[in-house]
Amino acid sequence: MKISVEQDLCVAAGQCAAAAPDVFDQRDEDGIVVLLAPEAPAGAEEGVRTAAAVCPAQAIRLQS
């Protein structure tokens, strides 16, 4: 699964980093999402889907 984020939409809620910490992080200065892996590592798919579903800004895009 391919992952992309739209940092301009991000509201720094941190739900993505909590759901999939191997894939998402947050910038220290403002909390905006940082994509650590453009493809979901093995075993992280469920967390990535959860992160996309709970993102209040809908800033995460998934592509199979």
mmCIF file of the N, C-alpha and C atoms, coordinates in Angstrom:
data_MODEL
# 
_entry.id   MODEL 
# 
loop_
_atom_site.group_PDB 
_atom_site.id 
_atom_site.type_symbol 
_atom_site.label_atom_id 
_atom_site.label_alt_id 
_atom_site.label_comp_id 
_atom_site.label_asym_id 
_atom_site.label_entity_id 
_atom_site.label_seq_id 
_atom_site.pdbx_PDB_ins_code 
_atom_site.Cartn_x 
_atom_site.Cartn_y 
_atom_site.Cartn_z 
_atom_site.occupancy 
_atom_site.B_iso_or_equiv 
_atom_site.pdbx_formal_charge 
_atom_site.auth_seq_id 
_atom_site.auth_comp_id 
_atom_site.auth_asym_id 
_atom_site.auth_atom_id 
_atom_site.pdbx_PDB_model_num 
ATOM 1   N N  . MET A 1 1  ? 0.837  -1.172 0.000  1.00 0.00 ? 1  MET A N  1 
ATOM 2   C CA . MET A 1 1  ? 0.000  0.000  0.000  1.00 0.00 ? 1  MET A CA 1 
ATOM 3   C C  . MET A 1 1  ? 0.882  1.235  0.000  1.00 0.00 ? 1  MET A C  1 
ATOM 4   N N  . LYS A 1 2  ? 0.594  2.151  -0.896 1.00 0.00 ? 2  LYS A N  1 
ATOM 5   C CA . LYS A 1 2  ? 1.338  3.409  -0.979 1.00 0.00 ? 2  LYS A CA 1 
ATOM 6   C C  . LYS A 1 2  ? 0.629  4.455  -0.119 1.00 0.00 ? 2  LYS A C  1 
ATOM 7   N N  . ILE A 1 3  ? 1.427  5.316  0.483  1.00 0.00 ? 3  ILE A N  1 
ATOM 8   C CA . ILE A 1 3  ? 0.914  6.320  1.408  1.00 0.00 ? 3  ILE A CA 1 
ATOM 9   C C  . ILE A 1 3  ? 1.424  7.684  0.992  1.00 0.00 ? 3  ILE A C  1 
ATOM 10  N N  . SER A 1 4  ? 0.548  8.667  1.051  1.00 0.00 ? 4  SER A N  1 
ATOM 11  C CA . SER A 1 4  ? 0.972  10.053 0.860  1.00 0.00 ? 4  SER A CA 1 
ATOM 12  C C  . SER A 1 4  ? 0.230  10.908 1.878  1.00 0.00 ? 4  SER A C  1 
ATOM 13  N N  . VAL A 1 5  ? 0.791  12.046 2.179  1.00 0.00 ? 5  VAL A N  1 
ATOM 14  C CA . VAL A 1 5  ? 0.163  12.973 3.116  1.00 0.00 ? 5  VAL A CA 1 
ATOM 15  C C  . VAL A 1 5  ? 0.135  14.370 2.503  1.00 0.00 ? 5  VAL A C  1 
ATOM 16  N N  . GLU A 1 6  ? -0.853 15.129 2.875  1.00 0.00 ? 6  GLU A N  1 
ATOM 17  C CA . GLU A 1 6  ? -0.954 16.529 2.464  1.00 0.00 ? 6  GLU A CA 1 
ATOM 18  C C  . GLU A 1 6  ? -0.707 17.380 3.708  1.00 0.00 ? 6  GLU A C  1 
ATOM 19  N N  . GLN A 1 7  ? 0.540  17.804 3.866  1.00 0.00 ? 7  GLN A N  1 
ATOM 20  C CA . GLN A 1 7  ? 0.903  18.568 5.045  1.00 0.00 ? 7  GLN A CA 1 
ATOM 21  C C  . GLN A 1 7  ? 0.105  19.860 5.175  1.00 0.00 ? 7  GLN A C  1 
ATOM 22  N N  . ASP A 1 8  ? -0.311 20.428 4.056  1.00 0.00 ? 8  ASP A N  1 
ATOM 23  C CA . ASP A 1 8  ? -1.085 21.676 4.105  1.00 0.00 ? 8  ASP A CA 1 
ATOM 24  C C  . ASP A 1 8  ? -2.449 21.484 4.763  1.00 0.00 ? 8  ASP A C  1 
ATOM 25  N N  . LEU A 1 9  ? -2.964 20.255 4.753  1.00 0.00 ? 9  LEU A N  1 
ATOM 26  C CA . LEU A 1 9  ? -4.260 19.966 5.373  1.00 0.00 ? 9  LEU A CA 1 
ATOM 27  C C  . LEU A 1 9  ? -4.128 19.573 6.840  1.00 0.00 ? 9  LEU A C  1 
ATOM 28  N N  . CYS A 1 10 ? -2.971 19.101 7.238  1.00 0.00 ? 10 CYS A N  1 
ATOM 29  C CA . CYS A 1 10 ? -2.751 18.555 8.571  1.00 0.00 ? 10 CYS A CA 1 
ATOM 30  C C  . CYS A 1 10 ? -3.052 19.592 9.655  1.00 0.00 ? 10 CYS A C  1 
ATOM 31  N N  . VAL A 1 11 ? -3.754 19.143 10.705 1.00 0.00 ? 11 VAL A N  1 
ATOM 32  C CA . VAL A 1 11 ? -4.082 20.019 11.836 1.00 0.00 ? 11 VAL A CA 1 
ATOM 33  C C  . VAL A 1 11 ? -3.306 19.622 13.093 1.00 0.00 ? 11 VAL A C  1 
ATOM 34  N N  . ALA A 1 12 ? -2.318 18.743 12.943 1.00 0.00 ? 12 ALA A N  1 
ATOM 35  C CA . ALA A 1 12 ? -1.407 18.352 14.023 1.00 0.00 ? 12 ALA A CA 1 
ATOM 36  C C  . ALA A 1 12 ? -2.101 17.660 15.186 1.00 0.00 ? 12 ALA A C  1 
ATOM 37  N N  . ALA A 1 13 ? -3.125 16.876 14.904 1.00 0.00 ? 13 ALA A N  1 
ATOM 38  C CA . ALA A 1 13 ? -3.837 16.158 15.957 1.00 0.00 ? 13 ALA A CA 1 
ATOM 39  C C  . ALA A 1 13 ? -3.023 14.994 16.513 1.00 0.00 ? 13 ALA A C  1 
ATOM 40  N N  . GLY A 1 14 ? -2.129 14.423 15.712 1.00 0.00 ? 14 GLY A N  1 
ATOM 41  C CA . GLY A 1 14 ? -1.265 13.360 16.184 1.00 0.00 ? 14 GLY A CA 1 
ATOM 42  C C  . GLY A 1 14 ? -1.860 11.967 16.158 1.00 0.00 ? 14 GLY A C  1 
ATOM 43  N N  . GLN A 1 15 ? -3.069 11.822 15.639 1.00 0.00 ? 15 GLN A N  1 
ATOM 44  C CA . GLN A 1 15 ? -3.715 10.514 15.585 1.00 0.00 ? 15 GLN A CA 1 
ATOM 45  C C  . GLN A 1 15 ? -2.923 9.532  14.727 1.00 0.00 ? 15 GLN A C  1 
ATOM 46  N N  . CYS A 1 16 ? -2.344 10.007 13.651 1.00 0.00 ? 16 CYS A N  1 
ATOM 47  C CA . CYS A 1 16 ? -1.588 9.134  12.748 1.00 0.00 ? 16 CYS A CA 1 
ATOM 48  C C  . CYS A 1 16 ? -0.345 8.583  13.429 1.00 0.00 ? 16 CYS A C  1 
ATOM 49  N N  . ALA A 1 17 ? 0.388  9.434  14.110 1.00 0.00 ? 17 ALA A N  1 
ATOM 50  C CA . ALA A 1 17 ? 1.602  8.991  14.792 1.00 0.00 ? 17 ALA A CA 1 
ATOM 51  C C  . ALA A 1 17 ? 1.287  7.999  15.904 1.00 0.00 ? 17 ALA A C  1 
ATOM 52  N N  . ALA A 1 18 ? 0.148  8.146  16.534 1.00 0.00 ? 18 ALA A N  1 
ATOM 53  C CA . ALA A 1 18 ? -0.263 7.208  17.575 1.00 0.00 ? 18 ALA A CA 1 
ATOM 54  C C  . ALA A 1 18 ? -0.682 5.864  16.981 1.00 0.00 ? 18 ALA A C  1 
ATOM 55  N N  . ALA A 1 19 ? -1.348 5.897  15.828 1.00 0.00 ? 19 ALA A N  1 
ATOM 56  C CA . ALA A 1 19 ? -1.861 4.672  15.207 1.00 0.00 ? 19 ALA A CA 1 
ATOM 57  C C  . ALA A 1 19 ? -0.780 3.884  14.472 1.00 0.00 ? 19 ALA A C  1 
ATOM 58  N N  . ALA A 1 20 ? 0.175  4.575  13.880 1.00 0.00 ? 20 ALA A N  1 
ATOM 59  C CA . ALA A 1 20 ? 1.216  3.907  13.077 1.00 0.00 ? 20 ALA A CA 1 
ATOM 60  C C  . ALA A 1 20 ? 2.547  4.646  13.235 1.00 0.00 ? 20 ALA A C  1 
ATOM 61  N N  . PRO A 1 21 ? 3.191  4.504  14.390 1.00 0.00 ? 21 PRO A N  1 
ATOM 62  C CA . PRO A 1 21 ? 4.419  5.260  14.657 1.00 0.00 ? 21 PRO A CA 1 
ATOM 63  C C  . PRO A 1 21 ? 5.612  4.893  13.771 1.00 0.00 ? 21 PRO A C  1 
ATOM 64  N N  . ASP A 1 22 ? 5.559  3.750  13.115 1.00 0.00 ? 22 ASP A N  1 
ATOM 65  C CA . ASP A 1 22 ? 6.635  3.381  12.192 1.00 0.00 ? 22 ASP A CA 1 
ATOM 66  C C  . ASP A 1 22 ? 6.493  4.075  10.846 1.00 0.00 ? 22 ASP A C  1 
ATOM 67  N N  . VAL A 1 23 ? 5.320  4.650  10.605 1.00 0.00 ? 23 VAL A N  1 
ATOM 68  C CA . VAL A 1 23 ? 5.021  5.259  9.307  1.00 0.00 ? 23 VAL A CA 1 
ATOM 69  C C  . VAL A 1 23 ? 4.883  6.775  9.404  1.00 0.00 ? 23 VAL A C  1 
ATOM 70  N N  . PHE A 1 24 ? 4.342  7.255  10.516 1.00 0.00 ? 24 PHE A N  1 
ATOM 71  C CA . PHE A 1 24 ? 4.075  8.687  10.680 1.00 0.00 ? 24 PHE A CA 1 
ATOM 72  C C  . PHE A 1 24 ? 4.771  9.231  11.921 1.00 0.00 ? 24 PHE A C  1 
ATOM 73  N N  . ASP A 1 25 ? 5.208  10.472 11.815 1.00 0.00 ? 25 ASP A N  1 
ATOM 74  C CA . ASP A 1 25 ? 5.759  11.209 12.954 1.00 0.00 ? 25 ASP A CA 1 
ATOM 75  C C  . ASP A 1 25 ? 5.208  12.626 12.844 1.00 0.00 ? 25 ASP A C  1 
ATOM 76  N N  . GLN A 1 26 ? 5.627  13.474 13.757 1.00 0.00 ? 26 GLN A N  1 
ATOM 77  C CA . GLN A 1 26 ? 5.205  14.878 13.731 1.00 0.00 ? 26 GLN A CA 1 
ATOM 78  C C  . GLN A 1 26 ? 6.435  15.769 13.858 1.00 0.00 ? 26 GLN A C  1 
ATOM 79  N N  . ARG A 1 27 ? 6.393  16.897 13.156 1.00 0.00 ? 27 ARG A N  1 
ATOM 80  C CA . ARG A 1 27 ? 7.484  17.870 13.274 1.00 0.00 ? 27 ARG A CA 1 
ATOM 81  C C  . ARG A 1 27 ? 7.482  18.448 14.685 1.00 0.00 ? 27 ARG A C  1 
ATOM 82  N N  . ASP A 1 28 ? 8.658  18.624 15.233 1.00 0.00 ? 28 ASP A N  1 
ATOM 83  C CA . ASP A 1 28 ? 8.772  19.152 16.593 1.00 0.00 ? 28 ASP A CA 1 
ATOM 84  C C  . ASP A 1 28 ? 8.221  20.564 16.719 1.00 0.00 ? 28 ASP A C  1 
ATOM 85  N N  . GLU A 1 29 ? 8.460  21.386 15.704 1.00 0.00 ? 29 GLU A N  1 
ATOM 86  C CA . GLU A 1 29 ? 8.099  22.800 15.830 1.00 0.00 ? 29 GLU A CA 1 
ATOM 87  C C  . GLU A 1 29 ? 6.609  23.083 15.754 1.00 0.00 ? 29 GLU A C  1 
ATOM 88  N N  . ASP A 1 30 ? 5.845  22.253 15.017 1.00 0.00 ? 30 ASP A N  1 
ATOM 89  C CA . ASP A 1 30 ? 4.416  22.573 14.884 1.00 0.00 ? 30 ASP A CA 1 
ATOM 90  C C  . ASP A 1 30 ? 3.488  21.359 14.886 1.00 0.00 ? 30 ASP A C  1 
ATOM 91  N N  . GLY A 1 31 ? 4.034  20.167 14.991 1.00 0.00 ? 31 GLY A N  1 
ATOM 92  C CA . GLY A 1 31 ? 3.203  18.973 15.072 1.00 0.00 ? 31 GLY A CA 1 
ATOM 93  C C  . GLY A 1 31 ? 2.658  18.451 13.762 1.00 0.00 ? 31 GLY A C  1 
ATOM 94  N N  . ILE A 1 32 ? 3.027  19.079 12.651 1.00 0.00 ? 32 ILE A N  1 
ATOM 95  C CA . ILE A 1 32 ? 2.537  18.649 11.340 1.00 0.00 ? 32 ILE A CA 1 
ATOM 96  C C  . ILE A 1 32 ? 3.096  17.268 11.007 1.00 0.00 ? 32 ILE A C  1 
ATOM 97  N N  . VAL A 1 33 ? 2.285  16.471 10.335 1.00 0.00 ? 33 VAL A N  1 
ATOM 98  C CA . VAL A 1 33 ? 2.654  15.093 9.998  1.00 0.00 ? 33 VAL A CA 1 
ATOM 99  C C  . VAL A 1 33 ? 3.920  15.028 9.156  1.00 0.00 ? 33 VAL A C  1 
ATOM 100 N N  . VAL A 1 34 ? 4.727  13.999 9.442  1.00 0.00 ? 34 VAL A N  1 
ATOM 101 C CA . VAL A 1 34 ? 5.911  13.669 8.664  1.00 0.00 ? 34 VAL A CA 1 
ATOM 102 C C  . VAL A 1 34 ? 5.757  12.213 8.248  1.00 0.00 ? 34 VAL A C  1 
ATOM 103 N N  . LEU A 1 35 ? 5.846  11.952 6.965  1.00 0.00 ? 35 LEU A N  1 
ATOM 104 C CA . LEU A 1 35 ? 5.740  10.592 6.450  1.00 0.00 ? 35 LEU A CA 1 
ATOM 105 C C  . LEU A 1 35 ? 7.112  9.929  6.512  1.00 0.00 ? 35 LEU A C  1 
ATOM 106 N N  . LEU A 1 36 ? 7.213  8.865  7.281  1.00 0.00 ? 36 LEU A N  1 
ATOM 107 C CA . LEU A 1 36 ? 8.485  8.158  7.438  1.00 0.00 ? 36 LEU A CA 1 
ATOM 108 C C  . LEU A 1 36 ? 8.663  7.051  6.413  1.00 0.00 ? 36 LEU A C  1 
ATOM 109 N N  . ALA A 1 37 ? 7.566  6.534  5.891  1.00 0.00 ? 37 ALA A N  1 
ATOM 110 C CA . ALA A 1 37 ? 7.634  5.426  4.931  1.00 0.00 ? 37 ALA A CA 1 
ATOM 111 C C  . ALA A 1 37 ? 6.557  5.610  3.870  1.00 0.00 ? 37 ALA A C  1 
ATOM 112 N N  . PRO A 1 38 ? 6.938  5.779  2.611  1.00 0.00 ? 38 PRO A N  1 
ATOM 113 C CA . PRO A 1 38 ? 5.945  5.975  1.552  1.00 0.00 ? 38 PRO A CA 1 
ATOM 114 C C  . PRO A 1 38 ? 5.160  4.709  1.197  1.00 0.00 ? 38 PRO A C  1 
ATOM 115 N N  . GLU A 1 39 ? 5.605  3.571  1.730  1.00 0.00 ? 39 GLU A N  1 
ATOM 116 C CA . GLU A 1 39 ? 4.860  2.318  1.578  1.00 0.00 ? 39 GLU A CA 1 
ATOM 117 C C  . GLU A 1 39 ? 4.760  1.675  2.949  1.00 0.00 ? 39 GLU A C  1 
ATOM 118 N N  . ALA A 1 40 ? 3.610  1.102  3.238  1.00 0.00 ? 40 ALA A N  1 
ATOM 119 C CA . ALA A 1 40 ? 3.393  0.489  4.544  1.00 0.00 ? 40 ALA A CA 1 
ATOM 120 C C  . ALA A 1 40 ? 4.302  -0.722 4.721  1.00 0.00 ? 40 ALA A C  1 
ATOM 121 N N  . PRO A 1 41 ? 5.086  -0.750 5.791  1.00 0.00 ? 41 PRO A N  1 
ATOM 122 C CA . PRO A 1 41 ? 5.910  -1.921 6.066  1.00 0.00 ? 41 PRO A CA 1 
ATOM 123 C C  . PRO A 1 41 ? 5.014  -3.124 6.386  1.00 0.00 ? 41 PRO A C  1 
ATOM 124 N N  . ALA A 1 42 ? 5.549  -4.318 6.202  1.00 0.00 ? 42 ALA A N  1 
ATOM 125 C CA . ALA A 1 42 ? 4.793  -5.526 6.523  1.00 0.00 ? 42 ALA A CA 1 
ATOM 126 C C  . ALA A 1 42 ? 4.325  -5.475 7.974  1.00 0.00 ? 42 ALA A C  1 
ATOM 127 N N  . GLY A 1 43 ? 3.067  -5.737 8.172  1.00 0.00 ? 43 GLY A N  1 
ATOM 128 C CA . GLY A 1 43 ? 2.494  -5.736 9.503  1.00 0.00 ? 43 GLY A CA 1 
ATOM 129 C C  . GLY A 1 43 ? 1.949  -4.400 9.963  1.00 0.00 ? 43 GLY A C  1 
ATOM 130 N N  . ALA A 1 44 ? 2.185  -3.342 9.209  1.00 0.00 ? 44 ALA A N  1 
ATOM 131 C CA . ALA A 1 44 ? 1.741  -2.004 9.615  1.00 0.00 ? 44 ALA A CA 1 
ATOM 132 C C  . ALA A 1 44 ? 0.473  -1.554 8.890  1.00 0.00 ? 44 ALA A C  1 
ATOM 133 N N  . GLU A 1 45 ? -0.038 -2.385 7.994  1.00 0.00 ? 45 GLU A N  1 
ATOM 134 C CA . GLU A 1 45 ? -1.172 -1.971 7.166  1.00 0.00 ? 45 GLU A CA 1 
ATOM 135 C C  . GLU A 1 45 ? -2.397 -1.567 7.984  1.00 0.00 ? 45 GLU A C  1 
ATOM 136 N N  . GLU A 1 46 ? -2.721 -2.338 9.010  1.00 0.00 ? 46 GLU A N  1 
ATOM 137 C CA . GLU A 1 46 ? -3.902 -2.023 9.817  1.00 0.00 ? 46 GLU A CA 1 
ATOM 138 C C  . GLU A 1 46 ? -3.762 -0.669 10.509 1.00 0.00 ? 46 GLU A C  1 
ATOM 139 N N  . GLY A 1 47 ? -2.591 -0.403 11.069 1.00 0.00 ? 47 GLY A N  1 
ATOM 140 C CA . GLY A 1 47 ? -2.349 0.882  11.714 1.00 0.00 ? 47 GLY A CA 1 
ATOM 141 C C  . GLY A 1 47 ? -2.421 2.043  10.744 1.00 0.00 ? 47 GLY A C  1 
ATOM 142 N N  . VAL A 1 48 ? -1.926 1.835  9.532  1.00 0.00 ? 48 VAL A N  1 
ATOM 143 C CA . VAL A 1 48 ? -1.973 2.876  8.505  1.00 0.00 ? 48 VAL A CA 1 
ATOM 144 C C  . VAL A 1 48 ? -3.426 3.159  8.108  1.00 0.00 ? 48 VAL A C  1 
ATOM 145 N N  . ARG A 1 49 ? -4.204 2.112  7.942  1.00 0.00 ? 49 ARG A N  1 
ATOM 146 C CA . ARG A 1 49 ? -5.630 2.305  7.612  1.00 0.00 ? 49 ARG A CA 1 
ATOM 147 C C  . ARG A 1 49 ? -6.355 3.033  8.739  1.00 0.00 ? 49 ARG A C  1 
ATOM 148 N N  . THR A 1 50 ? -6.026 2.669  9.966  1.00 0.00 ? 50 THR A N  1 
ATOM 149 C CA . THR A 1 50 ? -6.628 3.348  11.113 1.00 0.00 ? 50 THR A CA 1 
ATOM 150 C C  . THR A 1 50 ? -6.236 4.820  11.130 1.00 0.00 ? 50 THR A C  1 
ATOM 151 N N  . ALA A 1 51 ? -4.968 5.095  10.892 1.00 0.00 ? 51 ALA A N  1 
ATOM 152 C CA . ALA A 1 51 ? -4.489 6.478  10.873 1.00 0.00 ? 51 ALA A CA 1 
ATOM 153 C C  . ALA A 1 51 ? -5.243 7.307  9.839  1.00 0.00 ? 51 ALA A C  1 
ATOM 154 N N  . ALA A 1 52 ? -5.432 6.752  8.650  1.00 0.00 ? 52 ALA A N  1 
ATOM 155 C CA . ALA A 1 52 ? -6.159 7.470  7.603  1.00 0.00 ? 52 ALA A CA 1 
ATOM 156 C C  . ALA A 1 52 ? -7.616 7.684  7.999  1.00 0.00 ? 52 ALA A C  1 
ATOM 157 N N  . ALA A 1 53 ? -8.206 6.695  8.640  1.00 0.00 ? 53 ALA A N  1 
ATOM 158 C CA . ALA A 1 53 ? -9.625 6.793  9.015  1.00 0.00 ? 53 ALA A CA 1 
ATOM 159 C C  . ALA A 1 53 ? -9.870 7.811  10.122 1.00 0.00 ? 53 ALA A C  1 
ATOM 160 N N  . VAL A 1 54 ? -8.931 7.931  11.060 1.00 0.00 ? 54 VAL A N  1 
ATOM 161 C CA . VAL A 1 54 ? -9.151 8.833  12.195 1.00 0.00 ? 54 VAL A CA 1 
ATOM 162 C C  . VAL A 1 54 ? -8.577 10.229 11.992 1.00 0.00 ? 54 VAL A C  1 
ATOM 163 N N  . CYS A 1 55 ? -7.885 10.458 10.891 1.00 0.00 ? 55 CYS A N  1 
ATOM 164 C CA . CYS A 1 55 ? -7.319 11.781 10.638 1.00 0.00 ? 55 CYS A CA 1 
ATOM 165 C C  . CYS A 1 55 ? -8.446 12.812 10.505 1.00 0.00 ? 55 CYS A C  1 
ATOM 166 N N  . PRO A 1 56 ? -8.511 13.784 11.412 1.00 0.00 ? 56 PRO A N  1 
ATOM 167 C CA . PRO A 1 56 ? -9.605 14.757 11.367 1.00 0.00 ? 56 PRO A CA 1 
ATOM 168 C C  . PRO A 1 56 ? -9.558 15.665 10.139 1.00 0.00 ? 56 PRO A C  1 
ATOM 169 N N  . ALA A 1 57 ? -8.391 15.797 9.518  1.00 0.00 ? 57 ALA A N  1 
ATOM 170 C CA . ALA A 1 57 ? -8.247 16.665 8.349  1.00 0.00 ? 57 ALA A CA 1 
ATOM 171 C C  . ALA A 1 57 ? -8.284 15.899 7.034  1.00 0.00 ? 57 ALA A C  1 
ATOM 172 N N  . GLN A 1 58 ? -8.369 14.561 7.121  1.00 0.00 ? 58 GLN A N  1 
ATOM 173 C CA . GLN A 1 58 ? -8.333 13.718 5.912  1.00 0.00 ? 58 GLN A CA 1 
ATOM 174 C C  . GLN A 1 58 ? -7.079 14.021 5.086  1.00 0.00 ? 58 GLN A C  1 
ATOM 175 N N  . ALA A 1 59 ? -5.945 14.154 5.767  1.00 0.00 ? 59 ALA A N  1 
ATOM 176 C CA . ALA A 1 59 ? -4.691 14.522 5.133  1.00 0.00 ? 59 ALA A CA 1 
ATOM 177 C C  . ALA A 1 59 ? -3.877 13.327 4.642  1.00 0.00 ? 59 ALA A C  1 
ATOM 178 N N  . ILE A 1 60 ? -4.353 12.112 4.924  1.00 0.00 ? 60 ILE A N  1 
ATOM 179 C CA . ILE A 1 60 ? -3.622 10.898 4.546  1.00 0.00 ? 60 ILE A CA 1 
ATOM 180 C C  . ILE A 1 60 ? -4.329 10.228 3.376  1.00 0.00 ? 60 ILE A C  1 
ATOM 181 N N  . ARG A 1 61 ? -3.565 9.895  2.355  1.00 0.00 ? 61 ARG A N  1 
ATOM 182 C CA . ARG A 1 61 ? -4.096 9.219  1.165  1.00 0.00 ? 61 ARG A CA 1 
ATOM 183 C C  . ARG A 1 61 ? -3.440 7.854  1.051  1.00 0.00 ? 61 ARG A C  1 
ATOM 184 N N  . LEU A 1 62 ? -4.267 6.837  0.804  1.00 0.00 ? 62 LEU A N  1 
ATOM 185 C CA . LEU A 1 62 ? -3.790 5.476  0.631  1.00 0.00 ? 62 LEU A CA 1 
ATOM 186 C C  . LEU A 1 62 ? -4.098 4.993  -0.770 1.00 0.00 ? 62 LEU A C  1 
ATOM 187 N N  . GLN A 1 63 ? -3.177 4.254  -1.330 1.00 0.00 ? 63 GLN A N  1 
ATOM 188 C CA . GLN A 1 63 ? -3.371 3.683  -2.657 1.00 0.00 ? 63 GLN A CA 1 
ATOM 189 C C  . GLN A 1 63 ? -2.864 2.249  -2.616 1.00 0.00 ? 63 GLN A C  1 
ATOM 190 N N  . SER A 1 64 ? -3.715 1.333  -3.061 1.00 0.00 ? 64 SER A N  1 
ATOM 191 C CA . SER A 1 64 ? -3.338 -0.095 -3.057 1.00 0.00 ? 64 SER A CA 1 
ATOM 192 C C  . SER A 1 64 ? -2.385 -0.403 -4.170 1.00 0.00 ? 64 SER A C  1 
# 
